Amino acid sequence: MVFHHIPVLLHQVLEVLQPRPEGVYLDGTVGGGGHSAAILEKISGRGRLIGLDQDPTALAAAGRNLASFGDRVTLVRSNFRRIGAVVAELGLMGKIDGILLDIGVSSHQLDEAERGFTYRMDAPLDMRMNPESALTAAKLLNEAPEGEIARILRDYGEERWAKRIAQFIVKRRAEQALERTGELVDIIRAAIPAAARQEGGHPAKRTFQALRIAVNDELGALEEALPAALEALAPGGRLAVISFHSLEDRIVKNFFAEQARGCLCPPDFPVCACGNRPKVKIITRKPLVGSDEEMQANPRAQSAKLRAAEKIG
Ligand SMILES: C[S@@+](CC[C@H](N)C(=O)[O-])C[C@H]1O[C@@H](n2cnc3c(N)ncnc32)[C@H](O)[C@@H]1O
């Protein structure tokens, strides 16, 4: 099967990572290998790339699409939250020149109806990027307390009807367990008052996004990965993160800001007593976004934000 996914902010990624020949790069979300192929082309010679993905279908596609680069590519099936362990196992701790995380779901995953990521086609309520993980969207919706479902829809989907949708879900599951995306779409339509149903696109869009983030613990994985990625970098190495959600962007922004701080002493201390030194230099004061052309050509680029920082030696 062809892996359909256009890499976002490709030009900006190459600009901030500045891949150099003979460098070692890690793509924590290799997907179909779009960004990885572009990095590998820049690091002709002895440069190496490690590609991680938790989705075996994506990893297989990356294997096919990056085959021409031969043994310069190492693909590892792993959640990027384990980046530290993966890099240590490869004997590359503190030696990586650049790391990219292009988080979220790929167009290919959305197109595979049976994965349950999309509200556009009826399918099992799955939404797992890692098909071996225990939590599916169906399990979450059938077992989580009503308040927790409402919180997920509100916090991760910014769904203003979160409470009502959660109420409708809990009422429905008391009669019959939820199994299909089509059933969930019907429940959402019934829960949102008719006048508000078309506000902000498809009425199920926000709920599906929120469930996907919760099922895959996307924010938890990012929070764990950032410090581990920084540790894995060589001095002068760069970490670039593309996010698609304001909560993800905030996690990246705050992490870079904390790591870029020097002295942590109270402002009234005459001399520094903590000895803390900045661990990174921020490269993108403001997040980089796509050009108008890219946003028109690729709807995923519309919400993409790229932030990057360099590890200080
Ligand atoms: C937006 S796509 C990446 C596309 C890739 N940059 C390309 O150009 O083809 C995101 C990929 O990251 C994977 N992914 C998302 N979260 C992950 C995580 N925590 N650990 C490992 N892989 C993850 C998904 O399975 C998906 O294949």
Ligand as a Chemical Component Dictionary entry (heavy atoms), coordinates in Angstrom:
data_LIG
# 
_chem_comp.id                   LIG 
_chem_comp.type                 NON-POLYMER 
_chem_comp.pdbx_formal_charge   0 
_chem_comp.three_letter_code    LIG 
# 
loop_
_chem_comp_atom.comp_id 
_chem_comp_atom.atom_id 
_chem_comp_atom.alt_atom_id 
_chem_comp_atom.type_symbol 
_chem_comp_atom.charge 
_chem_comp_atom.model_Cartn_x 
_chem_comp_atom.model_Cartn_y 
_chem_comp_atom.model_Cartn_z 
_chem_comp_atom.pdbx_ordinal 
LIG C1  C1  C 0  2.886 13.185 11.470 1  
LIG S1  S1  S 1  3.456 11.563 11.230 2  
LIG C2  C2  C 0  5.133 11.732 10.789 3  
LIG C3  C3  C 0  5.348 11.811 9.313  4  
LIG C4  C4  C 0  6.807 11.880 8.916  5  
LIG N1  N1  N 0  7.474 13.027 9.471  6  
LIG C5  C5  C 0  6.923 11.880 7.396  7  
LIG O1  O1  O 0  7.454 12.855 6.859  8  
LIG O2  O2  O -1 6.502 10.916 6.760  9  
LIG C6  C6  C 0  3.583 11.042 12.853 10 
LIG C7  C7  C 0  4.096 9.630  13.009 11 
LIG O3  O3  O 0  4.586 9.540  14.327 12 
LIG C8  C8  C 0  4.131 8.372  14.929 13 
LIG N2  N2  N 0  4.024 8.682  16.347 14 
LIG C9  C9  C 0  3.188 9.556  16.947 15 
LIG N3  N3  N 0  3.414 9.573  18.266 16 
LIG C10 C10 C 0  4.449 8.716  18.497 17 
LIG C11 C11 C 0  5.149 8.313  19.655 18 
LIG N4  N4  N 0  4.840 8.773  20.872 19 
LIG N5  N5  N 0  6.169 7.444  19.502 20 
LIG C12 C12 C 0  6.499 6.945  18.288 21 
LIG N6  N6  N 0  5.855 7.267  17.158 22 
LIG C13 C13 C 0  4.838 8.154  17.257 23 
LIG C14 C14 C 0  2.831 8.038  14.264 24 
LIG O4  O4  O 0  2.610 6.639  14.318 25 
LIG C15 C15 C 0  3.049 8.552  12.842 26 
LIG O5  O5  O 0  3.522 7.544  11.992 27 
# 
loop_
_chem_comp_bond.comp_id 
_chem_comp_bond.atom_id_1 
_chem_comp_bond.atom_id_2 
_chem_comp_bond.value_order 
_chem_comp_bond.pdbx_ordinal 
LIG C1  S1  SING 1  
LIG S1  C2  SING 2  
LIG S1  C6  SING 3  
LIG C2  C3  SING 4  
LIG C3  C4  SING 5  
LIG C4  N1  SING 6  
LIG C4  C5  SING 7  
LIG C5  O1  DOUB 8  
LIG C5  O2  SING 9  
LIG C6  C7  SING 10 
LIG C7  O3  SING 11 
LIG C7  C15 SING 12 
LIG O3  C8  SING 13 
LIG C8  N2  SING 14 
LIG C8  C14 SING 15 
LIG N2  C9  SING 16 
LIG N2  C13 SING 17 
LIG C9  N3  DOUB 18 
LIG N3  C10 SING 19 
LIG C10 C11 SING 20 
LIG C10 C13 DOUB 21 
LIG C11 N4  SING 22 
LIG C11 N5  DOUB 23 
LIG N5  C12 SING 24 
LIG C12 N6  DOUB 25 
LIG N6  C13 SING 26 
LIG C14 O4  SING 27 
LIG C14 C15 SING 28 
LIG C15 O5  SING 29 
# 
